[in-house]
Amino acid sequence: MRLTDASVAIRPRTAWEAIDLGVLLARRHAGLLMLSWAAVTLPLFAVISALLWQYPSLTVLLFWWLKPAWERLPLHILSRALFGDTPTLKEALTALPRLLKPQLIASLTWRRLSPTRSFDLPVMQLEGLGGEARGKRLTVLGQRHSGGAAWLTILGFHLEGLLWLGLATLIWLLVPQQMETQFDWETLIQASSGKWLWLEHLSNLIYALVLVFWEPIYVACGFTLYLNRRTDLEAWDIELTFRRLRQRLVGSAYALLLACAAVTLMLPAGDALAAEPVGTCPVPFDDPAGPDAERLLNQPLTSKAAHEGIGTLLDNPPFENRESVTRWRFGDEEKAEEPSEEEIKDFAELLEKLFKLSEWWGKLDPVALAFEVMLWTLLILAIALLLWRYREWLETFGGRLGLPRRRVREMPSQLFGLELAPESLPDDVAGEAERLWAEHPREALGLLYRALLSRLLHDFRLPLKSSHTEGEVLRLVEGLQHEELGRFAQALTRHWQNLAYGHRLPPESLKRGLCEGWRRLFGRRAAA
Amino acid sequence: MQPNLALSSTSLLDTRRQVETPEGIDLILRPAGLMPRALAFGIDLLIRGAILLGAFILLGVLGQFGAGLGTILYFLVNWWYPVLFEMLYQGRTPGKKTMGLRVVHDDGTPVGWAASLTRNLLRAVDMLPFAYCVGAISCLSHSSFKRLGDLAAGTLVVYRDEEPKRPQIPEADIERAPFPLSLAEQRAVLDFAERRADLSGARRAELAAILAEPLDSLPDHAEKRLHGIARGLVGSA
């Protein structure tokens, strides 16, 4: 037994934690343990049942009584698996007869009802103690944890019962309802009459199956309790760390010493040494086989092992995080097959027939045309009818559907605070301006400018916006390519700006020019 | 040597679970298995039974009204007893307290209402088909001993850490270790001194002899020197 090979973390635990560890240990080797247990006990169960067919209760009692004998097998497997030497199923089964020999009678008689059975078993089987030595050993070991072992047995007893009842209930629940009428509790109670023998044997079988699940865990828990007690008693954890420490401190020194000695012994004569500069461990660059060659072959950790170790480390999280994604997709499409000659021939025939058909159709052209016209007419009529039928609906909700509509350009009613509606203007703008000029030149010029803007907006359809400045309006007017209007607008705008913002009165001479200009431009139109 | 150790220790079977906090501190949780949990449940069952029995005897006097109250009480005791205890009593029912257990989230934080309600409502599933069979099987086959309710709620039943007692280290001349010690090795030297009373004299000498050579001392004196190193590690007290 080498502690460094142990596959469980060795440290002192409480009794409960030791039992938990046993559950984990049994879980790790569950397949082997259950399989071996089933391979041994189920045939035996069958034999006992066959022999005692008339006495099912006796069968289960006998089977239960023999449990300690078979518990030696899981313990054997676990004790080897603990140190990394897990036996195969075959090895385990062949070892069974040897395991059964020692103290079998005692196990099956006066020690059968001991509550600490699982805890005591390793002392007998693994330490090979018997008689007085065993008793003393158990006294020492049992100072602690024997309580835990007893609780384990008590709980195990209850758990067996629970699982047995649970499995039986499950089967009972699965019985179809039509059959249930035949199962009456009264008849079940009278089962001992012999008619229901098979039912009792079924319940025995359920018990045997429950044991397949539970017994390895029970043995493993007892085993880990025993291990924990010994860890406690002999400070295995301390020993383990001390040995590693010693190896770290002394072992490396030893290795160095040995290597030096080896080199000294193997050294050839002085000349050869001078001629050969090769050391035992060449620098990777000088090594002819390159840096990938295997090195450090004479020590526990060779370069290859280290390389593999690093590889596996780098292959696992957090360095590599793999995930597999499963999703549905169509099966592979069938490959297009090369057309065979026959198919080509068929295809040619088909073409020929189609050609003939089209010829025949040619004769039917006028009829077809008539039909076509009729069908199209029907379609158009139907659409028109639909539109008519739903005209109100379309009017109401058409806007909401986001149908494109001609956007009505909004005309501003005011620009620079000036009223632009044609109705607000006097009929004879030029005359009115002339009349006002003498007393209210400001109003006169304002009227002209207002009228100009109104005309531009309503007659020339200039896209004026309330955000436009006078200059921008002028530029738009230039875009109209109307020379006379352009000149008129320019002059009027300049004088209007001078008056409105600069408070400089327009010269008297301007009155005639502007009013005449207005008449020339718009007078005719107004008259028309 | 060190990375090798780390490699092998990851595959070692252990009941402990490490939870790393954002600060890089490893919290150690010790999930509890079926046995202590079953015992805790048994204790709780007895307490609940006693409460109900007492209440029913008292309420029996009140006739039908009492029967109604009794039904409500039965509901509360059956479904809210574990939830309320877990929420208001640091994740412990009386049974769990007796067994030194408590309920926490998977990451070691105290259990919340949602998790507690989930894990206790799912007892209805764990109970199937008879007396917690599903729960027991789930508990025995999960690496952290979770029943279905725990799986759904993301909770763990762990052992409570006991208050550490001040250990006694035997008298010896304080000295510094002649070689650097890793944390685990320091812990082992301290353990060796602290668990002196549990070990037989012969076993102590045997253990100390392992380190006699690196300590450059006779095997007989190694134990004394290890105790000295342990005192040195603890510091003056």
Contacts between the chains, C-beta under 8 A, distances in Angstrom:
chain1	res1	chain2	res2	distance
A	6	B	12	7.7
A	7	B	11	7.4
A	7	B	12	6.5
A	7	B	13	5.9
A	8	B	12	6.1
A	8	B	13	4.2
A	8	B	14	6.9
A	9	B	9	7.4
A	9	B	12	4.4
A	9	B	13	6.7
A	9	B	14	3.8
A	9	B	16	7.5
A	13	B	15	7.6
A	14	B	159	7.4
A	16	B	32	6.7
A	16	B	33	7.1
A	16	B	35	6.1
A	16	B	36	4.6
A	16	B	99	7.7
A	16	B	159	7.3
A	17	B	15	5.6
A	17	B	30	6.4
A	17	B	159	7.0
A	19	B	33	6.2
A	19	B	35	5.1
A	20	B	15	4.7
A	20	B	31	7.4
A	20	B	32	6.8
A	20	B	33	3.5
A	20	B	35	7.6
A	20	B	145	6.6
A	21	B	13	7.0
A	21	B	14	7.4
A	21	B	15	5.3
A	23	B	33	5.3
A	23	B	34	7.0
A	23	B	140	5.8
A	23	B	145	7.2
A	24	B	13	5.5
A	24	B	14	7.9
A	24	B	15	6.3
A	24	B	143	6.8
A	25	B	13	6.1
A	27	B	140	7.6
A	27	B	141	6.4
A	27	B	143	7.2
A	28	B	13	6.2
A	30	B	141	7.9
A	151	B	35	6.7
A	151	B	39	7.2
A	152	B	35	6.5
A	155	B	34	7.8
A	155	B	35	5.5
A	155	B	38	5.9
A	155	B	39	7.4
A	158	B	38	8.0
A	159	B	34	7.9
A	159	B	38	7.8
A	159	B	136	6.3
A	162	B	130	6.9
A	162	B	131	5.0
A	162	B	132	7.1
A	162	B	133	6.0
A	162	B	136	6.7
A	163	B	133	5.9
A	163	B	136	7.1
A	163	B	137	7.7
A	165	B	130	5.0
A	165	B	131	6.9
A	165	B	133	8.0
A	166	B	129	5.3
A	166	B	130	4.1
A	166	B	131	6.8
A	166	B	133	3.2
A	167	B	133	7.6
A	169	B	129	4.6
A	169	B	130	4.4
A	170	B	129	4.7
A	170	B	130	7.9
A	173	B	129	6.3
A	213	B	137	7.7
A	217	B	140	6.2
A	221	B	35	7.9
A	232	B	198	6.6
A	233	B	198	7.2
A	233	B	199	7.6
A	233	B	203	8.0
A	234	B	199	7.5
A	234	B	203	5.8
A	235	B	191	7.3
A	235	B	192	7.0
A	235	B	195	6.2
A	235	B	198	7.7
A	235	B	199	5.6
A	235	B	203	6.9
A	235	B	207	6.1
A	237	B	188	7.1
A	237	B	191	7.1
A	238	B	188	5.0
A	238	B	191	5.4
A	238	B	192	5.1
A	238	B	195	7.6
A	238	B	207	5.9
A	239	B	207	5.8
A	239	B	210	7.0
A	241	B	184	5.9
A	241	B	185	5.8
A	241	B	187	7.7
A	241	B	188	3.6
A	242	B	188	6.3
A	242	B	192	7.8
A	242	B	207	6.2
A	242	B	210	4.4
A	242	B	211	5.5
A	243	B	210	6.0
A	244	B	5	7.5
A	244	B	185	7.9
A	245	B	181	7.5
A	245	B	185	5.1
A	245	B	188	7.5
A	245	B	211	6.7
A	245	B	214	7.3
A	246	B	210	5.5
A	246	B	211	6.0
A	246	B	213	7.0
A	246	B	214	5.9
A	248	B	1	6.0
A	249	B	179	5.7
A	249	B	214	4.0
A	250	B	213	5.6
A	250	B	214	5.5
A	301	B	4	7.0
A	309	B	3	7.5
A	309	B	4	7.5
A	309	B	7	6.3
A	313	B	3	7.9
A	313	B	7	7.3
